Amino acid sequence: MSISAKIGFGPKVSGEAVFLGAAQEVATHHLSLDLTGKILILPRWVGKEFVQKADFVGVLGVVVPAMHYRDFDYFRKQGGLTLLVVEQFGELDASPESAKKLASFDRRQVVVDGEEKTLVLLQSHHEP
């Protein structure tokens, strides 16, 4: 899946989306992920513990689904990553249905630090 997006409140990024593997692969291990030029999409069961343990090398952006909104500031400040934390998003996989879910956040209005912001997803599609 290729995504060209303004993720969260960071700059516009374009790249191939990488879906992380099963929960057991990431739950307890310190990971160093060489994802140069990639947008990382994490499954719903990956949380703060994973972000604390992982080193993201060259990653363009991270989509963290199903995290509580109160965690947003924590993730936003991690290593200068461009993060979109989507509350109650559900599970994601590399399917056309997931692409549609992600695209549904285009122009979503959110309020952060008392300011209204717009999540802008310019393009999201599944590539064979």
Sequence and secondary structure as in RCSB ss.txt:
>XXXX:A:sequence
MSISAKIGFGPKVSGEAVFLGAAQEVATHHLSLDLTGKILILPRWVGKEFVQKADFVGVLGVVVPAMHYRDFDYF
RKQGGLTLLVVEQFGELDASPESAKKLASFDRRQVVVDGEEKTLVLLQSHHEP
>XXXX:A:secstr
 EEEEE TTS EEEEEEEE   HHHHSSS  EEE TTEEEE  TT  HHHHHH EEES  EEEEET  GGGHHHH
HTSTT  EEEETT     SSHHHHHHHHTTTTEEEEETTEEEEEEEEEEE   
